[in-house]
Amino acid sequence: MKLVKIERGGASAQGILAGDEVRIVGGWQSGAAETAPFSLGGMSLEALKSALGTSRESAPLSDVTLAVPIDPAAKILCAGLNYRDHVSEVKADEAAANPILFSRFPDSLVAQGQPIIRPKVSESFDYEGEIAVVIGKRARNVAIDEAPSLVAGYSCFMDGSIREYQNHALMTGKNFWRSGAMGPWIVTPDEIGQRDIHLQTFVAGEEMQSAHVSQLIFTIAQLISYASRMTWLKPGDVIATGTPSGVGARKTPPRWLKPGETVEVAIESIGRLSNRVQNDE
């Protein structure tokens, strides 16, 4: 299943994509989608099937605007340096013994089709394509072998980075307003199966990054287990799993994002997240 959060005419809703139609779950509510709850991302497959069966309203996908498929209260955790080729690329001495985690704010992300913002204060705006995992159960201190049962779905993630400010502090460079993206939807695990899914990042149509999930240093299960030692993981929380080599900062000369270019994160069996770069006004 593909789970979406949508907007139309000043109201928002959540739903399940069925072909070119969105089956609405729970009705519409007034207000912006960014402040609206999103419970589908934390529901079990059985509960989603039940919700789909009871849905009595639908909307053409072409008639709505996709929003970031997260709840405003969700935690967004991101893994750094989690592909060996990226570790080599940044000339780190060796891979860390434990996952490197940092957080992003919800307002640092935009949805499919919305512009990502290149800030006025720096030209070093870089791209990082990633696979995002959405948590489906409340849990803490989870064993690695139990962690896969917590996964409610997967999404595409663009961890936009302002490298100059990342040198000041990791959190600063990763949280500029509307500098990253997530979407276009969440795909449930039954549609992924055991595939070694392929991640690609394109800038202005040129492939910049290419990797498979099997190349992660710390697996999805290990990331979930590690994060759960620190905090309660709750339904709808997001863990972005890290980016492979090919980032703009490590090219010669550096390949910074320019206004008017499109960044696309394409992940096999999940979808394609596309965002145009726009200067901050």
N, C-alpha and C positions, 0 to 999 in steps of 0.2 A: 504494500500500500504506500501511497504517497500522501503525506500529511501537509496541509498548507494553512497559512494564516493569510487572510485577504482583507482588502479594503474596497469600499465602493460608496460614493456619495456621502462621505462623512461618517460612515459606520464601518464596523469591522466584524469579522466572523472567523471561525475555524472550520475546516472541512477536510474531506478525503477526495482526492482526485480520481475520477472515473472517466478515462478517456479525455475528452475535452470539456468535461463538466466537473464542477466542484459540488460534491454533496455536502450541504451545510449541516453541521452538528452543533446543536445548542442555540441556533438562531443568531440574529444580528444584534449588535449593541452599538449605541451611539458613541462617537469619540474615535480618536486615533488608534490605529492598531498597535503602535509602540507601547501604549499604556494598557492595552487589553490583555486579559489572561489568555494563556494558550495551554490547555490541559492535554490535548491530543498527544503531544510529544512525550508524555510520561505514562501513557496508557498501554496496557498489555495488548497483544494481538487479538486475544479473545474479546476484550472490551471494545476494541476498535471495530471488529466485525459486528458486534452487537449494535454499536453506534451507527454504523453504516446501514444496518438493516432497519433501524428506526427513523432514519433521516427522511423527511418528507419535503425537503426543499433543495433545489439545486440552482447553480448559476453557471453560465458559460465562462470558461477560463478567460476568454477574450474580453469579457465585460467587467473583470475585476482586476485589481492591482495586487500583486503578491507583496507580502510583508515578511520581515525576518521571522522565521518560524521558531520563536522562543517566547517564553513567559518573561515579563519584565522583572520578576523576582529571581530568575534563574542565575546560577553562578556560571561564568564562562571562564574555564581554565584552559591554558594553552601550554603545550610542551615545546621546549626549545632544544635545539641540537639533537634531534631524535632520528636522523638518518646519518649513517657513517660517511657517505659522500659529502654531506653538508658539513660535518665535523671537519673533514679534511679541507673542504673549501674555505672555511673560515680560519684554517690553520690553528685549530685548537690542538693542544698536545695529545689528547686522547678523549674518548667518550667518557662522560661522567659516570660515576658508579651508581648513581640514582637519577631518576627523572628530574629535569629542570622544569619547574612549573611557574607560570605567572598568570595574572588575570587580565581580562579585558572588560571594559564597561559596556553595557548594552548600547549606549548611544555612540559607541565607536564603530558600530556595524550598520550597514544598510542592506536592503533586500535585492533580490534579482532585478536587474534593469534600472536600479537607482544609481545616480552618480556617486563615485567615491571622491573624496575631497582632498586635493593636494593643498597643504597649508601654505599660507603666505610666508611663514618664518623659515622655511627650508626647501631646498630643491631635491633633497635626498629621499624621495618618496619611492619605496621599494615594494615589490610584490612577493607573496609567499603563499603558494597554493597548498591546501591541507585537506585531510579527511577529518570531519568532525563526527564525534560520537555523542549521542543523546542518551541520557540516563533515564531508566524507566521505573526504578524502585528506590525507595529510601533505604539507605544502608550506610554502615560505618565499619571500619576494620574488616574489609572483605578479603577473603582468601583469593589468590590468583585463579584457582580452578573454579571458583564460584562467580568470578567477575563477569564472564560472558552472559550470564543470566540477567544482568542488570541493564544490558543494552536494549533500548527501545527503538533505536534507529540511527541512521547515518545521514550526513549532509555534506555539501561542499562548503569550504571555508577559505576566505582570502584574508590572510593575516597581514594586512598592509602595515608597513613599518616606516617610520621617519628615522632613518639611520643616524643622522646628526644628533637627534634628541635621545635615541637609544644609547648613545655613548654617555649621555648624562645619567640616565637611569633606564633600565629595561622597561619598567612600567610606563614611563613617560613616552618613549618612542613607540609604544604599542597601543596607546590609547587616545591618539588625536581623534577629534570629532569626525565621525563618518569616514574614517580612513580604511576600514575593512568591510567585509561583506560575508553573509551566510545565506544559503538557500540553494536552489529555489524552493526546496521542500525537504522534508525528512522522509527517508525511505526505510521501511521496516525491515528487520533482519531476514525475514523469510525470502525477500527478493534478492538478497545478497548471497546467502548460503555460505559455502566455503571458498568462494572465489578469491583469488589473489588479485584484488581489484587494482586497476591501473589509474594513477593520478597524472594529469597533465596540466600545465599552466601555459597559457598563450598570452602574448602581449602584441597588440596590433597584428594579430594573425600568425605570429611567429612562435613556434614552440620554444619555451624557455626552460621548462622543468618536465621531467618524466620519471616516474618511480612506481613501484608496487608496494602494497601494504606489508608484504613479507620482508621488506628492507628496513622496517622500523627497528631501531635498537631496542627500545622498550615496547613490547606488544601492547595492543589495546587493553588486554586483560591486566597487564602489569601496571599500566597507567591508571586504570580504574582502582586497582588495589592500593596503589601508592597514595593516590589522592584521598581515598577513603580513610587513610590513617590520620590525615590532617583535619578533615571536616566531614560532616554528614553530607553524603551525596543524596540529592532529592530528585524526584521525577521532573524531567525537563532541563536539568543541569547539562551543560555542554563541556566536552573535553576535545579540544583541537589537538591532533596527534603529532604535529610538527611538519616541517617542510623539507624537501630534498634539496640537492644541489641545483645550481642554476639561477640563484638570486641575482638581482641587478648589481648589488654592491660588490660582488666578486668578479664581475666581468671587467675587461680592459678595453676601453675605459668603462667606468661604471654605467650601467643602463638604468637610469632613473625613469620613472613614469612621467609622461608628458600629457598636458591637457589635450583632450580630444582622442586619446588612445583608448582602446578597450582591453580590459583584462578579463580573461576567461579561465575558470578552473573547471576542468572536465574530469569527471570520475566515472569509470565504468560501472554500470548498473545503478548509479545514483542520479546523475544528471549533469547539467552544465550551468554554471553560475557566471553571468556576464555583467560587467559594470564598466561604464565609461568614466574616464578620469576628468575631473573638473577642477578648475582653480577655485580656491576660497575667495569669496567676494568681500 
